[in-house]
Amino acid sequence: MGSEKIKEAVGPGVDFDHPAAVHPIILDHETAKVDWRGRTKAAIVGFATSSRDLAPFNDPDYVIIALNQLYRHIPRADAWFEIHMNWNEHVVEGTDHLGWLKSAPIPIYMTERVPGIPNAVRYPKELIEQTFQYKFTSSVAYMVALAILEGFKEIAIYGIDLVVGDEYFYQKSCVEFLIGYACAKDIIVRLPKQSALCKGSHWYGYELEPDTGPLKLSVLQARIQELQKRRRELLNEVYVMDGAINEAGRWHEYIELTLRGADLEHLSAKP
């Protein structure tokens, strides 16, 4: 089904009639075999506005691969990722995510094929696991890994920083590992200068830490370590006080019972 039906469900966004569209052919839904019509470059696009709109949407050399409900914000996509067991539980209010997935005429990679979504493709997790021997921590990792196995000669990554929030913090290293893996395979990896991936502040040992004023990272780190040490010391004092309180309480109970005439001779020892 074409773009018009999709726009009725979720509003303007991805145009499947885009002049640069690939129109890939799904050869096997279960083994994730797809014909990319001879294209050898893949652009993986995420939500981060720092570089999302810089993706090569109008470049006919690229396959555009996106995820989740990003279809509301980008003009073109040739493959989609919805790698969540609970894919239909957390959707933007007022949108028809299922309707979009049903209508999208492109490969939609999912954990399992879903009845009613004709272009759902089962993500080849077993092959990925065998190849990389690494537990992936984000949809982006699955996207990069598949692009590597699909044999793309170039992988560009836009709209993906993975720096804000605890969830993204543990996802970032996995994606950077796969970027390194791709480079080792002589795959060209392109990152916009706005991206926070694979970035460092300075050459350790050759350059000094950038001067950011009184709130340097090294100063803050030292302060945190100092506070953590003091916290441990105070906790130890609390534990000692708790023990002293418990001991005094037992003596208090023993003496109180004695004053009341209780026979405590059967006790093997005093508190």
SULRAKA-V256461 format. One record per backbone hydrogen bond with DSSP energy under -0.5 kcal/mol. CO is the residue of the C=O (numbers start at 1). NH is the residue of the N-H. If there is no record, write none. Layout:
CO_NH / CO_NH
This chain:
2_6 / 3_7 / 4_8 / 5_9 / 6_9 / 6_10 / 7_11 / 14_16 / 15_18 / 18_21 / 24_26 / 25_27 / 25_35 / 28_32 / 28_33 / 29_122 / 32_34 / 33_27 / 33_28 / 34_36 / 35_25 / 36_39 / 40_153 / 40_154 / 41_63 / 42_44 / 42_156 / 43_45 / 43_65 / 44_158 / 48_51 / 48_52 / 51_54 / 52_55 / 55_57 / 56_59 / 58_60 / 59_62 / 61_41 / 62_64 / 63_43 / 63_65 / 64_78 / 64_79 / 65_45 / 66_81 / 67_70 / 69_72 / 70_73 / 70_74 / 71_14 / 75_15 / 78_107 / 79_66 / 80_109 / 81_68 / 82_84 / 82_111 / 84_87 / 86_89 / 86_90 / 89_91 / 92_95 / 95_97 / 96_100 / 97_101 / 98_102 / 99_103 / 100_104 / 107_80 / 107_109 / 108_121 / 109_82 / 110_123 / 113_115 / 114_117 / 116_118 / 117_120 / 119_108 / 121_110 / 123_125 / 124_128 / 125_129 / 126_130 / 127_131 / 128_132 / 129_133 / 134_136 / 138_142 / 139_143 / 140_144 / 141_145 / 142_146 / 143_147 / 144_148 / 145_149 / 146_150 / 147_152 / 148_151 / 153_188 / 154_42 / 155_190 / 156_44 / 157_192 / 158_46 / 159_48 / 163_165 / 165_169 / 166_170 / 167_171 / 168_171 / 168_172 / 169_173 / 171_175 / 172_176 / 173_177 / 174_178 / 175_179 / 176_180 / 177_181 / 178_182 / 179_183 / 180_184 / 181_185 / 182_185 / 182_187 / 183_186 / 188_155 / 188_190 / 189_191 / 190_157 / 192_195 / 196_199 / 202_204 / 203_206 / 203_207 / 210_212 / 212_215 / 216_220 / 217_221 / 218_222 / 219_223 / 220_224 / 221_225 / 222_226 / 223_227 / 224_228 / 225_229 / 226_230 / 227_231 / 228_232 / 229_233 / 230_234 / 231_235 / 232_236 / 233_237 / 234_238 / 235_239 / 236_240 / 237_241 / 238_242 / 239_243 / 240_244 / 241_245 / 242_246 / 243_247 / 244_248 / 245_249 / 246_250 / 247_251 / 248_252 / 249_253 / 250_254 / 251_255 / 252_256 / 253_257 / 254_258 / 255_259 / 256_260 / 257_262 / 258_261 / 262_264 / 264_267
